[in-house]
Amino acid sequence: MTAKTISLRIPASLHHKATQMAQRRRVPLDRLFRKALEALQAQEEQTKLRQEFSLLGNDADAADVSFAFAAQSEIANKS
């Protein structure tokens, strides 16, 4: 992973709260921000997947899995 350096402008009050949080968690401030951004990115990814699955569920033809029943039962009956 190649690291990039950024400059971030935040209110002093937010900086103070973030610094306190980093101290409580015993992590450097940059790691706290990195983990927060990673969590935000993961949350957006989950939201996007949920929306796409909802769209798929609305399309009866695309959601039809009856074609796989025979194969699934064949595998299930082998157990």
C-alpha positions as CSV (number, residue, x, y, z in Angstrom):
1,M,0.0,0.0,0.0
2,T,1.4,3.4,-1.0
3,A,0.5,6.0,1.6
4,K,-0.6,9.5,0.5
5,T,-0.3,12.6,2.7
6,I,-3.3,14.9,2.9
7,S,-4.0,18.2,4.6
8,L,-7.3,18.2,6.5
9,R,-9.1,21.3,7.8
10,I,-11.4,20.6,10.7
11,P,-12.8,22.8,13.5
12,A,-10.6,23.0,16.6
13,S,-13.4,21.4,18.7
14,L,-13.5,18.4,16.4
15,H,-9.7,18.1,16.5
16,H,-9.8,18.2,20.3
17,K,-12.5,15.4,20.4
18,A,-10.6,13.3,17.9
19,T,-7.4,13.7,19.8
20,Q,-9.1,12.6,23.0
21,M,-10.7,9.6,21.3
22,A,-7.3,8.6,19.8
23,Q,-5.7,8.8,23.3
24,R,-8.5,6.7,24.8
25,R,-8.1,4.1,22.1
26,R,-4.3,4.4,22.3
27,V,-3.9,4.9,18.6
28,P,-2.3,7.7,16.6
29,L,-4.6,10.4,15.3
30,D,-3.9,9.4,11.7
31,R,-4.9,5.8,12.3
32,L,-8.2,7.0,14.0
33,F,-9.0,9.0,10.9
34,R,-8.0,6.2,8.5
35,K,-10.2,3.7,10.4
36,A,-13.1,6.1,10.4
37,L,-12.8,6.6,6.6
38,E,-12.5,2.8,6.1
39,A,-15.7,2.3,8.2
40,L,-17.5,5.0,6.2
41,Q,-16.4,3.4,2.9
42,A,-17.6,0.0,4.1
43,Q,-20.9,1.4,5.2
44,E,-21.4,3.0,1.8
45,E,-20.6,-0.3,0.1
46,Q,-23.2,-2.1,2.3
47,T,-25.8,0.5,1.5
48,K,-25.1,0.1,-2.2
49,L,-25.4,-3.7,-2.1
50,R,-28.6,-3.4,-0.1
51,Q,-30.1,-1.1,-2.7
52,E,-29.0,-3.4,-5.6
53,F,-30.4,-6.5,-3.9
54,S,-33.7,-4.6,-3.3
55,L,-33.8,-3.8,-7.0
56,L,-33.1,-7.4,-7.9
57,G,-35.9,-8.5,-5.5
58,N,-38.3,-6.2,-7.4
59,D,-37.6,-8.0,-10.7
60,A,-39.4,-11.3,-10.5
61,D,-37.7,-12.8,-13.6
62,A,-34.2,-11.9,-12.3
63,A,-35.0,-13.3,-8.8
64,D,-36.4,-16.6,-10.1
65,V,-34.2,-19.4,-8.8
66,S,-36.5,-22.3,-9.6
67,F,-34.0,-23.4,-12.3
68,A,-31.6,-24.4,-9.5
69,F,-34.0,-26.5,-7.4
70,A,-33.1,-29.8,-9.1
71,A,-29.4,-29.3,-8.6
72,Q,-29.8,-28.2,-5.0
73,S,-32.0,-31.1,-4.2
74,E,-29.5,-33.5,-5.8
75,I,-26.7,-32.1,-3.6
76,A,-28.9,-32.0,-0.5
77,N,-29.9,-35.7,-1.0
78,K,-26.3,-36.9,-1.3
79,S,-25.7,-35.9,2.4
